[in-house]
């Protein structure tokens, strides 16, 4: 089996008000169910993490800038790593990702072992 990185993208919206604990729990439930179903198939490598919106970018010449600056509409919100026999299978697993129900997308990439 190969490992695949699933990258979760969504429209960058920094002007949304903070969610209530109830809203946060309601949002997380489909994610927990989806990740749980992957784990139940013994195909989960890393449960995944959400990413902060700020950070730094390191460029050639040891140039470090604040960022990543999201001048584009989409931002990476998180990731997970799964096991699958093929890109087609990993893509099929990705079709159940809850981010798709809120207008987001999932980028599926094979991980090449070093």
HELIX and SHEET records of a PDB file:
HELIX    1   1 UNK A   21  UNK A   40  1                                  20    
HELIX    2   2 UNK A   87  UNK A   94  1                                   8    
HELIX    3   3 UNK A   98  UNK A  102  5                                   5    
SHEET    1   A 4 UNK A  44  UNK A  50  0                                        
SHEET    2   A 4 UNK A  74  UNK A  84 -1                                        
SHEET    3   A 4 UNK A   2  UNK A  11 -1                                        
SHEET    4   A 4 UNK A 105  UNK A 110 -1                                        
SHEET    1   B 2 UNK A  55  UNK A  59  0                                        
SHEET    2   B 2 UNK A  63  UNK A  67 -1                                        
END                                                                             
